[in-house]
Amino acid sequence: MWLILLGVVIFLYILLHILIPKKYNSLKAEWEVLKIPGPRRIPYFGNAHLFFVPNEEFLPVLDKLVKQYEPIFRVDFLGYLTIFCMDATQLEIILNSRKHITKSDDYEVIKPWLGTGLLTATKKKWFDHRKWLTPAFHFGILEQYIDIINKNANTLVEQLMAFSKDDYVSINPIITLCTLDIICETAMGTVVDAQRGGEKEYVKATLRMSQIFQIRQLTPYLHWDWIFKITSTGREHEKWLKVLHGFTKRVIQERKKAYKENQKLKNSEVEFSDVGEKKKISFLDLLIEMSEKENKMTEEEIREEVDTFMFEGHDTTSAALCWTLFELGSNPDIQEKAYQELQEIFGDSDRQPTNSDLAEMKYLERVIKETLRLYPSVPVISRRLEEEIKIKDYVFPAGTYTPIFIYKIHRDPRFYPDPEKFDPDRFLPEKIQGRHPYSYIPFSAGPRNCIGQRFALMEEKVILSQVLRKFQITSLDKKEDIKMMAELILRPKDNLRIVFKPRQR
Ligand code: HEM
């Protein structure tokens, strides 16, 4: 009897050892990390049991840990040693470093789709690609996208006008289709017309893939590839992956062909812009030009980057827009101020915003910034330390994970008194002065910050200004009732409900 029991214990021990191998380098590393305050650990599982909660409980669990142990605490999640650092001044050491640029294993779930594009790449590949891609986000290049953004914002306004007879609009899916249209046209130069039901398979694949990431991230046993692959979610993942890659590859080949034909025209001394309407250059066109002229990127690397822009460039902006509409609909006085600013810029004219109009939208910009403070689209990011670092009296060994809990850092009362209050004037120039720059990091910070932040701000201003000029909006949901899901993207558990009342002119 005792022998059987002993056998079972040894078997379980070996099984756990295989299934949950420790992800850190040495016992010394573990010893150092254990000097950092944190909750008690269960052998092998560490503190994982604390996080086996419904998704909407994830933020409250983290919040509790922060309150109990801040500013620095450790969590052991299934063999991953993780150190949270909540202090803006200390964060700078990690985020500003050119050494600690490797992302943690949390990002593995997105690699089948994005490969090692800019978001997930590290070391030389990341340095090279970041250098090559930065010019594609130059102000002069971004400016030309305003027409595409305006066109798709007009479609959104049409859709909202049609829905305005309803009691309310569940805005999240509608806004996502709009931002998807915008990123497809700007990143790939391809119109998918998601808002009007176009390119159904590709649109469905993009939307469903984001959901599958969330499911996988939050279901521990799905982290193991071999288990994931045999589940129905894993098989669905394979199916959509084929659709996504098939579409991007087809578009790349078409644009490559078009590029070569244009080159032929150029060689025969006919200027590109002389041929019919002046063409907008997409990010993809710039990547193709780079690979054709300078042989910098392979076709697979171009595919990875385009897919990365597709993923990073639509869900993040959609979430930010939805939360901004929610706050504007909950704060009529703030909405009125934003509207008055638009009245001063446009008067009664129906014209589309230009780039110089966007520069005038100072109050709207503060509204957007304050929204991203309270609802950072990416609530947590994470790095794996390449080398040991010391912060305060603690050693963070090489190989440990350092999640950066942006959502909570933005609520530090030392920098944001009454942190839950929505107050755009926190971003008046005189208020920003003297605040630690790392106390506000919705686009991360340092060398791996968001390459698309100017694009995002431009897109948000165009869409919000178009919507606010046409509608008075009211949020039906109360902030205290909203359950927030800190997934890859910060979303409400249920779609936000907003009433759109057309403005009388
Ligand atoms: C409100 C909108 C957006 C927010 C809040 C946001 C936020 C972020 C954050 C926090 C990161 C760092 C991620 C990490 O370290 O894991 C990031 C990286 C990135 N973002 Fe954005 N983003 C937004 C819009 C966009 C758009 C529109 C694009 C593309 C057009 C984009 C492209 C990227 C890329 C490629 C990276 C990786 C950069 C690198 O590692 O070098 N983002 N973004």
Residues whose N, C-alpha, C, O or C-beta is under 5 A from the ligand:
A	BS01	HEM	L118 L119 R130 F309 E312 G313 T316 T317 A320 S377 V378 I381 S382 I441 P442 F443 S444 P447 R448 N449 C450 I451 G452 F455 A456
